[in-house]
């Protein structure tokens, strides 16, 4: 029964074109009528829709939506960078896609670049954090 329920939920998710075409990584597990969704999706609306679709399958009595939406991941990393004294002054942009986070912008030295990577990696959620930071370029402090 759990395997059949899991397959039915996977089929319902696969039929949803925005989820299918986004290359999202969604894992489904099932136990006693409970479905757990995990993985990465590009938007909060796709995250919500995945839960609605899973919940509409016969036999599902509860959906735990542990999917991570890219904007939520970007926001969490950006807040962490803005909250850390070592990274707050620098204009670091955060981009996320399917669990991969990339840091972009300029920092004054390798120490600041390492600090940015450390802070971003401490945030729960990223599969991997990559740096595209430019080091040692003339900077203008952000007030």
DSSP file (Angstrom, degrees, kcal/mol; ACC not computed):
  #  RESIDUE AA STRUCTURE BP1 BP2  ACC     N-H-->O    O-->H-N    N-H-->O    O-->H-N    TCO  KAPPA ALPHA  PHI   PSI    X-CA   Y-CA   Z-CA
    1    1 A X     >        0   0    0      0, 0.0     4,-2.6     0, 0.0     5,-0.2   0.000 360.0 360.0 360.0 -48.4    0.0    0.0    0.0
    2    2 A X  H  >  +     0   0    0      1,-0.2     4,-2.7     2,-0.2     5,-0.2   0.895 360.0  49.7 -59.1 -37.2    2.7    2.7    0.8
    3    3 A X  H  > S+     0   0    0      2,-0.2     4,-2.4     1,-0.2    -1,-0.2   0.902 111.6  47.9 -66.9 -40.6    4.4    2.0   -2.5
    4    4 A X  H  > S+     0   0    0      2,-0.2     4,-2.2     1,-0.2    -2,-0.2   0.902 113.6  47.6 -66.2 -40.8    1.2    2.3   -4.4
    5    5 A X  H  X S+     0   0    0     -4,-2.6     4,-2.3     2,-0.2    -2,-0.2   0.926 111.7  50.3 -65.2 -44.6    0.3    5.5   -2.6
    6    6 A X  H  X S+     0   0    0     -4,-2.7     4,-2.6    -5,-0.2    -2,-0.2   0.925 111.3  48.6 -57.8 -46.1    3.8    6.9   -3.2
    7    7 A X  H  X S+     0   0    0     -4,-2.4     4,-2.5     1,-0.2    -1,-0.2   0.887 109.1  52.9 -63.7 -39.8    3.5    6.1   -6.9
    8    8 A X  H  X S+     0   0    0     -4,-2.2     4,-2.1     2,-0.2    -1,-0.2   0.899 111.3  46.3 -63.4 -40.4    0.1    7.7   -7.1
    9    9 A X  H  X S+     0   0    0     -4,-2.3     4,-2.5     2,-0.2     5,-0.2   0.926 111.7  51.0 -67.9 -44.1    1.5   10.9   -5.6
   10   10 A X  H  X S+     0   0    0     -4,-2.6     4,-2.5     1,-0.2    -2,-0.2   0.900 110.2  50.4 -59.6 -40.2    4.5   10.9   -7.9
   11   11 A X  H  X S+     0   0    0     -4,-2.5     4,-1.7     2,-0.2    -1,-0.2   0.909 109.6  50.3 -63.9 -42.3    2.2   10.4  -10.9
   12   12 A X  H  < S+     0   0    0     -4,-2.1     4,-0.5     1,-0.2    -2,-0.2   0.902 113.3  45.8 -63.1 -41.0    0.0   13.4   -9.8
   13   13 A X  H >< S+     0   0    0     -4,-2.5     3,-1.2     1,-0.2     7,-0.3   0.904 110.0  53.7 -68.1 -41.2    3.1   15.6   -9.4
   14   14 A X  H 3< S+     0   0    0     -4,-2.5    -1,-0.2     1,-0.3    -2,-0.2   0.816 102.7  58.9 -63.1 -30.9    4.5   14.4  -12.7
   15   15 A X  T 3< S+     0   0    0     -4,-1.7     2,-1.0    -5,-0.2    -1,-0.3   0.655  83.8  91.8 -73.3 -15.6    1.3   15.5  -14.4
   16   16 A X    X>  -     0   0    0     -3,-1.2     4,-2.3    -4,-0.5     3,-0.8  -0.722  68.8-156.2 -85.8 104.5    1.7   19.1  -13.2
   17   17 A X  H 3> S+     0   0    0     -2,-1.0     4,-3.1     1,-0.3     5,-0.3   0.842  85.9  55.0 -54.1 -46.8    3.6   20.7  -16.1
   18   18 A X  H 3> S+     0   0    0      1,-0.2     4,-0.7     2,-0.2    -1,-0.3   0.874 113.6  43.4 -59.4 -34.3    5.2   23.6  -14.2
   19   19 A X  H <4>S+     0   0    0     -3,-0.8     5,-1.0    -6,-0.2     3,-0.4   0.923 115.8  47.7 -72.8 -44.7    6.8   21.1  -11.8
   20   20 A X  H ><5S+     0   0    0     -4,-2.3     3,-1.0    -7,-0.3    -2,-0.2   0.915 114.7  44.4 -63.3 -45.1    7.8   18.7  -14.5
   21   21 A X  H 3<5S+     0   0    0     -4,-3.1    -1,-0.2     1,-0.2    -2,-0.2   0.617 100.8  69.2 -79.8 -11.3    9.4   21.3  -16.8
   22   22 A X  T 3<5S-     0   0    0     -4,-0.7    -1,-0.2    -3,-0.4    -2,-0.2   0.517 101.1-126.6 -83.7  -3.5   11.2   23.1  -14.0
   23   23 A X  T < 5 +     0   0    0     -3,-1.0    -3,-0.1    -4,-0.3    -2,-0.1   0.764  47.4 175.2  62.2  25.7   13.6   20.2  -13.5
   24   24 A X      < -     0   0    0     -5,-1.0     2,-0.8     1,-0.1    17,-0.2  -0.268  31.4-133.7 -62.7 148.0   12.6   20.2   -9.8
   25   25 A X  E     +A   40   0A   0     15,-1.4    15,-1.8    -3,-0.1     2,-0.5  -0.875  35.1 168.8-106.4  99.4   14.0   17.5   -7.5
   26   26 A X  E     -A   39   0A   0     -2,-0.8     2,-0.4    13,-0.2    13,-0.2  -0.954  16.3-163.8-117.9 125.1   11.0   16.3   -5.5
   27   27 A X  E     -A   38   0A   0     11,-3.7    11,-2.1    -2,-0.5     2,-0.4  -0.867   6.1-159.0-105.3 141.7   11.2   13.2   -3.3
   28   28 A X  E     +A   37   0A   0     -2,-0.4     2,-0.4     9,-0.2     9,-0.2  -0.972  10.9 178.5-121.4 130.3    8.1   11.5   -2.1
   29   29 A X  E     -A   36   0A   0      7,-1.8     7,-2.6    -2,-0.4     2,-0.4  -0.980   8.9-162.6-128.2 148.9    7.9    9.1    0.9
   30   30 A X  E     +A   35   0A   0     -2,-0.4     2,-0.3     5,-0.2     5,-0.2  -0.983  16.6 160.2-134.6 139.1    4.7    7.5    2.2
   31   31 A X  E >  S-A   34   0A   0      3,-2.3     3,-2.2    -2,-0.4    -2,-0.0  -0.869  72.7 -16.2-158.2 125.0    3.8    5.9    5.4
   32   32 A X  T 3  S-     0   0    0      1,-0.3     3,-0.1    -2,-0.3    29,-0.0   0.853 127.8 -49.1  50.9  43.1    0.3    5.2    6.9
   33   33 A X  T 3  S+     0   0    0      1,-0.3    28,-2.8    27,-0.1    29,-1.4   0.428 112.8 120.6  80.9  -2.1   -1.4    7.7    4.6
   34   34 A X  E <   -Ab  31  62A   0     -3,-2.2    -3,-2.3    27,-0.2     2,-0.4  -0.827  46.6-159.8 -97.8 133.7    1.1   10.4    5.4
   35   35 A X  E     -Ab  30  63A   0     27,-2.8    29,-3.2    -2,-0.4     2,-0.5  -0.926   1.9-161.2-112.0 134.6    3.1   11.8    2.5
   36   36 A X  E     -Ab  29  64A   0     -7,-2.6    -7,-1.8    -2,-0.4     2,-0.5  -0.975   5.1-162.9-116.9 122.0    6.4   13.7    2.9
   37   37 A X  E     +Ab  28  65A   0     27,-2.8    29,-2.6    -2,-0.5     2,-0.3  -0.888  17.8 165.9-102.1 129.9    7.6   15.9    0.1
   38   38 A X  E     +Ab  27  66A   0    -11,-2.1   -11,-3.7    -2,-0.5     2,-0.3  -0.963  25.7  63.6-140.4 159.7   11.2   17.0    0.1
   39   39 A X  E    S-Ab  26  67A   0     27,-0.6    29,-2.4    -2,-0.3     2,-0.4  -0.896  77.1 -50.2 127.6-157.6   13.6   18.5   -2.4
   40   40 A X  E     +Ab  25  68A   0    -15,-1.8   -15,-1.4    -2,-0.3     2,-0.3  -0.955  40.5 177.3-129.2 137.1   13.9   21.8   -4.3
   41   41 A X  E     - b   0  69A   0     27,-2.3    29,-1.9    -2,-0.4    58,-0.2  -0.931  34.4-122.0-134.2 158.5   11.5   23.8   -6.4
   42   42 A X  S    S+     0   0    0     -2,-0.3    29,-0.4    27,-0.2     2,-0.3   0.681  86.2  22.1 -78.0 -16.4   11.8   27.2   -8.2
   43   43 A X     >  -     0   0    0     27,-0.1     4,-1.8     1,-0.1     5,-0.1  -0.977  67.7-119.8-150.2 160.4    8.9   29.0   -6.5
   44   44 A X  H  > S+     0   0    0     -2,-0.3     4,-2.5     1,-0.2     5,-0.2   0.835 113.3  57.5 -66.9 -33.1    6.6   29.2   -3.5
   45   45 A X  H  > S+     0   0    0      2,-0.2     4,-2.4     1,-0.2    -1,-0.2   0.893 106.9  47.0 -68.2 -37.7    3.6   28.7   -5.7
   46   46 A X  H  > S+     0   0    0      2,-0.2     4,-2.4     1,-0.2    -1,-0.2   0.885 110.8  53.6 -68.4 -37.1    4.9   25.4   -7.1
   47   47 A X  H  X S+     0   0    0     -4,-1.8     4,-1.5     2,-0.2    -2,-0.2   0.942 111.8  44.5 -59.7 -47.5    5.7   24.3   -3.5
   48   48 A X  H  X S+     0   0    0     -4,-2.5     4,-2.1     1,-0.2    -2,-0.2   0.914 112.7  51.1 -63.3 -43.5    2.1   25.0   -2.5
   49   49 A X  H  X S+     0   0    0     -4,-2.4     4,-2.9     1,-0.2     5,-0.2   0.872 104.6  57.0 -64.8 -36.8    0.7   23.3   -5.6
   50   50 A X  H  X S+     0   0    0     -4,-2.4     4,-2.4     1,-0.2    -1,-0.2   0.905 108.5  47.5 -59.7 -40.8    2.8   20.2   -5.0
   51   51 A X  H  X S+     0   0    0     -4,-1.5     4,-2.4     2,-0.2    -2,-0.2   0.900 111.8  49.7 -67.4 -40.2    1.2   19.9   -1.5
   52   52 A X  H  X S+     0   0    0     -4,-2.1     4,-1.1     2,-0.2    -2,-0.2   0.933 112.7  47.2 -63.1 -45.8   -2.3   20.4   -2.9
   53   53 A X  H >< S+     0   0    0     -4,-2.9     3,-0.5     1,-0.2     4,-0.4   0.922 112.8  48.3 -63.4 -44.3   -1.7   17.8   -5.6
   54   54 A X  H >< S+     0   0    0     -4,-2.4     3,-1.2     1,-0.2    -1,-0.2   0.911 110.8  51.8 -62.0 -41.6   -0.3   15.3   -3.1
   55   55 A X  H 3< S+     0   0    0     -4,-2.4    -1,-0.2     1,-0.2    -2,-0.2   0.698 101.5  62.0 -68.8 -19.1   -3.2   15.9   -0.7
   56   56 A X  T << S+     0   0    0     -4,-1.1     2,-0.3    -3,-0.5    -1,-0.2   0.546  79.3 105.1 -85.3  -6.2   -5.8   15.3   -3.5
   57   57 A X  S X  S-     0   0    0     -3,-1.2     3,-2.0    -4,-0.4   -48,-0.1  -0.579  83.8-105.3 -77.5 133.5   -4.6   11.7   -4.1
   58   58 A X  T 3  S+     0   0    0     -2,-0.3     3,-0.1     1,-0.2    -1,-0.1  -0.335 106.1  27.3 -57.4 131.7   -7.0    9.1   -2.6
   59   59 A X  T 3  S+     0   0    0      1,-0.3     2,-0.6    -4,-0.1    -1,-0.2   0.222  88.2 119.6  99.5 -13.6   -5.6    7.5    0.5
   60   60 A X    <   +     0   0    0     -3,-2.0    -1,-0.3     1,-0.1   -26,-0.2  -0.754  27.6 167.2 -86.2 123.5   -3.5   10.6    1.6
   61   61 A X        +     0   0    0    -28,-2.8     2,-0.3    -2,-0.6   -27,-0.2   0.528  66.4  21.1-111.8  -9.4   -4.6   11.9    4.9
   62   62 A X  E     -b   34   0A   0    -29,-1.4   -27,-2.8    -8,-0.1     2,-0.5  -0.962  59.0-159.1-157.6 140.6   -1.7   14.2    5.7
   63   63 A X  E     -b   35   0A   0     -2,-0.3     2,-0.6   -29,-0.2   -27,-0.2  -0.988   3.5-162.0-122.4 125.9    1.0   16.0    3.6
   64   64 A X  E     -b   36   0A   0    -29,-3.2   -27,-2.8    -2,-0.5     2,-1.0  -0.938  13.4-156.0-103.2 114.8    4.2   17.2    5.2
   65   65 A X  E     +b   37   0A   0     -2,-0.6   -27,-0.1   -29,-0.2   -29,-0.1  -0.758  29.9 157.1-100.5  94.1    5.7   19.8    2.8
   66   66 A X  E     +b   38   0A   0    -29,-2.6   -27,-0.6    -2,-1.0    -1,-0.1   0.113  29.3 134.7 -99.5  19.5    9.4   20.0    3.3
   67   67 A X  E     -b   39   0A   0    -29,-0.2     2,-0.6   -20,-0.1   -27,-0.2  -0.390  50.1-138.4 -66.5 147.4   10.1   21.3   -0.2
   68   68 A X  E     -b   40   0A   0    -29,-2.4   -27,-2.3    57,-0.1     2,-0.3  -0.950  11.5-149.6-112.1 119.2   12.5   24.3   -0.3
   69   69 A X  E >>  -b   41   0A   0     -2,-0.6     4,-2.0   -29,-0.2     3,-0.6  -0.697  19.4-124.6 -88.4 139.3   11.5   27.1   -2.7
   70   70 A X  H 3> S+     0   0    0    -29,-1.9     4,-2.8    -2,-0.3     5,-0.2   0.871 108.7  51.9 -52.1 -46.3   14.4   29.1   -4.3
   71   71 A X  H 3> S+     0   0    0    -29,-0.4     4,-2.3     1,-0.2    -1,-0.2   0.874 109.5  50.5 -62.5 -34.4   13.2   32.5   -3.1
   72   72 A X  H <> S+     0   0    0     -3,-0.6     4,-2.2     2,-0.2    -1,-0.2   0.895 111.9  47.6 -67.7 -38.9   12.9   31.3    0.4
   73   73 A X  H  X S+     0   0    0     -4,-2.0     4,-2.2     2,-0.2     5,-0.2   0.913 111.8  49.8 -67.5 -43.4   16.4   29.9    0.2
   74   74 A X  H  X S+     0   0    0     -4,-2.8     4,-2.7    -5,-0.2    -2,-0.2   0.923 112.3  48.4 -59.2 -45.2   17.8   33.2   -1.3
   75   75 A X  H  X S+     0   0    0     -4,-2.3     4,-2.6    -5,-0.2     5,-0.2   0.909 110.0  51.1 -64.2 -42.9   16.1   35.2    1.5
   76   76 A X  H  X S+     0   0    0     -4,-2.2     4,-1.9     1,-0.2    -1,-0.2   0.910 113.8  43.9 -62.8 -42.4   17.4   33.0    4.3
   77   77 A X  H  X S+     0   0    0     -4,-2.2     4,-2.5     2,-0.2    -2,-0.2   0.917 113.2  51.2 -69.6 -42.4   21.0   33.2    3.0
   78   78 A X  H  X S+     0   0    0     -4,-2.7     4,-2.3    -5,-0.2    -2,-0.2   0.902 110.4  49.1 -61.7 -41.0   20.7   37.0    2.4
   79   79 A X  H  X S+     0   0    0     -4,-2.6     4,-1.3     2,-0.2    -1,-0.2   0.911 110.8  50.5 -64.4 -41.9   19.4   37.6    5.9
   80   80 A X  H  X S+     0   0    0     -4,-1.9     4,-0.7    -5,-0.2     3,-0.3   0.915 111.7  47.4 -62.8 -42.5   22.2   35.5    7.4
   81   81 A X  H >< S+     0   0    0     -4,-2.5     3,-0.6     1,-0.2     6,-0.3   0.894 112.6  49.2 -65.3 -39.7   24.8   37.5    5.4
   82   82 A X  H 3< S+     0   0    0     -4,-2.3    -1,-0.2     1,-0.2    -2,-0.2   0.699 110.5  52.4 -72.6 -18.5   23.2   40.8    6.4
   83   83 A X  H 3< S+     0   0    0     -4,-1.3     2,-0.5    -3,-0.3    -1,-0.2   0.567  91.6  86.1 -93.6 -10.6   23.2   39.7   10.1
   84   84 A X  S XX S-     0   0    0     -4,-0.7     4,-2.4    -3,-0.6     3,-1.2  -0.808  71.1-143.3 -97.7 128.2   26.9   38.7   10.3
   85   85 A X  T 34 S+     0   0    0     -2,-0.5     4,-0.4     1,-0.3    -1,-0.1   0.788  99.8  56.8 -58.3 -29.2   29.3   41.5   11.1
   86   86 A X  T 34 S+     0   0    0      1,-0.2    -1,-0.3     2,-0.1    30,-0.1   0.739 121.2  24.6 -76.6 -22.0   31.9   40.0    8.8
   87   87 A X  T X4 S+     0   0    0     -3,-1.2     3,-1.4    -6,-0.3     5,-0.2   0.562  95.2  91.8-118.3 -13.9   29.7   40.1    5.7
   88   88 A X  T 3< S+     0   0    0     -4,-2.4    -3,-0.1     1,-0.3     4,-0.1   0.857  84.5  54.1 -53.9 -41.9   27.1   42.9    6.4
   89   89 A X  T 3  S+     0   0    0     -4,-0.4    53,-1.7    52,-0.1     2,-0.3   0.661  94.2  83.9 -71.7 -12.8   29.1   45.7    4.8
   90   90 A X  S <  S-     0   0    0     -3,-1.4     2,-1.9    51,-0.1    17,-0.1  -0.705  81.8-121.3-103.5 142.3   29.5   44.1    1.4
   91   91 A X        +     0   0    0     -2,-0.3    15,-0.7    15,-0.3     2,-0.6  -0.516  45.8 167.7 -78.2  81.2   27.1   44.0   -1.5
   92   92 A X  E     -C  105   0B   0     -2,-1.9     2,-0.3    -5,-0.2    13,-0.2  -0.860  19.4-157.6-102.0 122.1   26.6   40.2   -1.8
   93   93 A X  E     -C  104   0B   0     11,-3.5    11,-2.6    -2,-0.6     2,-0.5  -0.700   6.2-147.1 -95.2 150.5   23.8   39.0   -4.0
   94   94 A X  E     -C  103   0B   0     -2,-0.3     2,-0.4     9,-0.2     9,-0.2  -0.974  14.8-178.6-123.2 129.1   22.3   35.5   -3.5
   95   95 A X  E     -C  102   0B   0      7,-2.2     7,-3.1    -2,-0.5     2,-0.4  -0.987   6.0-170.8-124.8 136.9   20.9   33.4   -6.3
   96   96 A X  E     +C  101   0B   0     -2,-0.4     2,-0.3     5,-0.2     5,-0.2  -0.981  10.8 169.7-130.1 141.3   19.4   29.9   -5.8
   97   97 A X  E >  S-C  100   0B   0      3,-2.4     3,-2.2    -2,-0.4   -55,-0.1  -0.894  73.2 -21.8-151.4 120.4   18.3   27.3   -8.2
   98   98 A X  T 3  S-     0   0    0     -2,-0.3   -58,-0.1     1,-0.3     3,-0.1   0.828 128.4 -46.3  51.2  39.3   17.3   23.7   -7.3
   99   99 A X  T 3  S+     0   0    0      1,-0.3    28,-3.1   -58,-0.2    29,-1.3   0.250 112.4 116.5  92.7 -12.6   19.2   23.8   -4.0
  100  100 A X  E <   -Cd  97 128B   0     -3,-2.2    -3,-2.4    27,-0.2     2,-0.4  -0.784  48.1-160.8 -91.5 130.7   22.4   25.4   -5.3
  101  101 A X  E     -Cd  96 129B   0     27,-2.9    29,-3.4    -2,-0.5     2,-0.4  -0.930   3.7-165.4-113.4 133.4   23.2   28.8   -4.0
  102  102 A X  E     -Cd  95 130B   0     -7,-3.1    -7,-2.2    -2,-0.4     2,-0.5  -0.975   9.5-148.2-119.6 131.9   25.6   31.2   -5.7
  103  103 A X  E     -Cd  94 131B   0     27,-2.6    29,-2.9    -2,-0.4     2,-0.3  -0.839  21.7-177.9 -96.4 131.5   27.1   34.2   -4.0
  104  104 A X  E     +Cd  93 132B   0    -11,-2.6   -11,-3.5    -2,-0.5     2,-0.3  -0.941  31.4  57.5-130.0 150.2   27.8   37.2   -6.3
  105  105 A X  E    S-Cd  92 133B   0     27,-0.6    29,-3.2    -2,-0.3     2,-0.4  -0.879  77.4 -54.9 132.0-161.8   29.3   40.6   -5.8
  106  106 A X  E     + d   0 134B   0    -15,-0.7   -15,-0.3    -2,-0.3     2,-0.3  -0.943  37.6 178.6-125.0 141.0   32.5   42.1   -4.5
  107  107 A X  E     - d   0 135B   0     27,-2.6    29,-2.0    -2,-0.4    30,-0.6  -0.941  33.8-122.1-134.6 157.0   34.4   41.7   -1.3
  108  108 A X  S    S-     0   0    0     -2,-0.3     2,-0.3    27,-0.2    27,-0.1   0.788  82.5  -3.5 -74.9 -27.2   37.7   43.4   -0.2
  109  109 A X  S  > S-     0   0    0     26,-0.1     4,-1.7    25,-0.1     3,-0.3  -0.942  75.2 -90.9-157.3 173.6   39.7   40.2    0.5
  110  110 A X  H  > S+     0   0    0     -2,-0.3     4,-2.8     1,-0.2     5,-0.2   0.833 118.7  61.3 -62.3 -33.4   39.8   36.4    0.8
  111  111 A X  H  > S+     0   0    0      1,-0.2     4,-2.3     2,-0.2    -1,-0.2   0.917 105.6  46.0 -60.6 -43.7   38.9   36.6    4.4
  112  112 A X  H  > S+     0   0    0     -3,-0.3     4,-2.2     2,-0.2    -1,-0.2   0.878 112.3  51.4 -66.7 -37.9   35.5   38.3    3.6
  113  113 A X  H  X S+     0   0    0     -4,-1.7     4,-2.1     2,-0.2    -2,-0.2   0.916 111.2  47.3 -65.6 -42.9   34.9   35.7    0.8
  114  114 A X  H  X S+     0   0    0     -4,-2.8     4,-2.5     1,-0.2    -2,-0.2   0.901 111.1  52.0 -63.7 -40.8   35.6   32.8    3.1
  115  115 A X  H  X S+     0   0    0     -4,-2.3     4,-2.7    -5,-0.2     5,-0.2   0.908 108.1  51.5 -62.5 -41.7   33.3   34.4    5.8
  116  116 A X  H  X S+     0   0    0     -4,-2.2     4,-2.4     1,-0.2    -1,-0.2   0.921 111.4  46.8 -62.5 -44.0   30.5   34.8    3.2
  117  117 A X  H  X S+     0   0    0     -4,-2.1     4,-2.4     2,-0.2    -1,-0.2   0.915 112.6  50.4 -63.0 -42.3   30.8   31.1    2.2
  118  118 A X  H  X S+     0   0    0     -4,-2.5     4,-1.3     2,-0.2    -2,-0.2   0.931 112.1  46.4 -61.6 -46.7   30.8   30.0    5.8
  119  119 A X  H  X S+     0   0    0     -4,-2.7     4,-0.7     1,-0.2     3,-0.4   0.926 113.7  48.4 -62.8 -45.4   27.7   32.0    6.7
  120  120 A X  H >< S+     0   0    0     -4,-2.4     3,-0.8     1,-0.2     6,-0.3   0.882 109.4  52.7 -64.3 -38.2   25.8   30.8    3.6
  121  121 A X  H 3< S+     0   0    0     -4,-2.4    -1,-0.2     1,-0.2    -2,-0.2   0.757 101.4  61.1 -70.8 -23.4   26.7   27.2    4.3
  122  122 A X  H 3< S+     0   0    0     -4,-1.3     2,-0.2    -3,-0.4    -1,-0.2   0.709  82.8  97.2 -75.2 -19.2   25.4   27.4    7.9
  123  123 A X  S X< S-     0   0    0     -3,-0.8     3,-0.6    -4,-0.7     2,-0.3  -0.520  84.8-116.6 -70.4 132.8   21.9   28.3    6.6
  124  124 A X  T 3  S+     0   0    0     -2,-0.2    -1,-0.1     1,-0.2    -2,-0.1  -0.527  89.9  39.4 -69.9 131.9   19.7   25.2    6.6
  125  125 A X  T 3  S+     0   0    0      1,-0.4    -1,-0.2    -2,-0.3   -57,-0.1  -0.182  70.7 116.4 129.5 -45.7   18.6   24.2    3.1
  126  126 A X    <   -     0   0    0     -3,-0.6    -1,-0.4    -6,-0.3   -26,-0.2  -0.338  44.6-158.7 -65.0 137.8   21.4   24.7    0.5
  127  127 A X  S    S-     0   0    0    -28,-3.1     2,-0.3     1,-0.4   -27,-0.2   0.871  82.3  -7.9 -73.4 -41.2   22.5   21.6   -1.3
  128  128 A X  E     -d  100   0B   0    -29,-1.3   -27,-2.9    -3,-0.0     2,-0.5  -0.982  63.1-142.6-155.8 146.3   25.7   23.4   -2.2
  129  129 A X  E     -d  101   0B   0     -2,-0.3     2,-0.3   -29,-0.2   -27,-0.2  -0.967  20.4-171.4-115.6 127.1   27.1   27.0   -1.9
  130  130 A X  E     -d  102   0B   0    -29,-3.4   -27,-2.6    -2,-0.5     2,-0.5  -0.878  14.1-136.2-117.3 148.1   29.2   28.3   -4.7
  131  131 A X  E     +d  103   0B   0     -2,-0.3   -27,-0.1   -29,-0.2   -29,-0.1  -0.909  31.3 162.2-110.2 128.7   31.2   31.6   -4.9
  132  132 A X  E     +d  104   0B   0    -29,-2.9   -27,-0.6    -2,-0.5     2,-0.1  -0.094  38.6 143.5-120.1  27.6   31.3   33.9   -7.8
  133  133 A X  E     -d  105   0B   0    -29,-0.2     2,-0.5   -20,-0.1   -27,-0.2  -0.429  48.5-134.9 -71.6 140.5   32.6   36.7   -5.5
  134  134 A X  E     -d  106   0B   0    -29,-3.2   -27,-2.6    -2,-0.1     2,-0.4  -0.854  23.1-150.4 -95.2 130.0   35.1   39.1   -6.9
  135  135 A X  E     +d  107   0B   0     -2,-0.5   -27,-0.2   -29,-0.2   -26,-0.1  -0.851  64.5   7.0-108.5 134.2   37.9   39.7   -4.4
  136  136 A X  S    S+     0   0    0    -29,-2.0   -28,-0.2    -2,-0.4    -1,-0.2   0.533  82.9 136.9  83.5   7.5   40.0   42.9   -4.0
  137  137 A X  S    S-     0   0    0    -30,-0.6    -1,-0.3    -3,-0.2     2,-0.0  -0.510  70.2 -81.6 -81.6 156.2   38.2   45.1   -6.4
  138  138 A X        -     0   0    0     -2,-0.2     2,-0.3     1,-0.1    -1,-0.1  -0.353  59.5-162.4 -56.1 131.8   37.5   48.8   -5.4
  139  139 A X        -     0   0    0     -3,-0.1     2,-0.5    -2,-0.0    -1,-0.1  -0.816  22.9-146.8-120.9 157.5   34.4   48.7   -3.2
  140  140 A X        -     0   0    0     -2,-0.3   -49,-0.2   -49,-0.0    -2,-0.0  -0.992  31.7-122.3-120.8 122.1   31.8   51.1   -2.0
  141  141 A X        -     0   0    0     -2,-0.5     2,-0.5   -51,-0.1   -51,-0.1  -0.310  18.0-130.0 -64.2 143.1   30.4   50.3    1.5
  142  142 A X              0   0    0    -53,-1.7    -1,-0.1     1,-0.1     0, 0.0  -0.842 360.0 360.0 -92.6 126.6   26.7   49.7    1.8
  143  143 A X              0   0    0     -2,-0.5    -1,-0.1     0, 0.0   -54,-0.1   0.491 360.0 360.0 -74.1 360.0   25.3   51.8    4.6
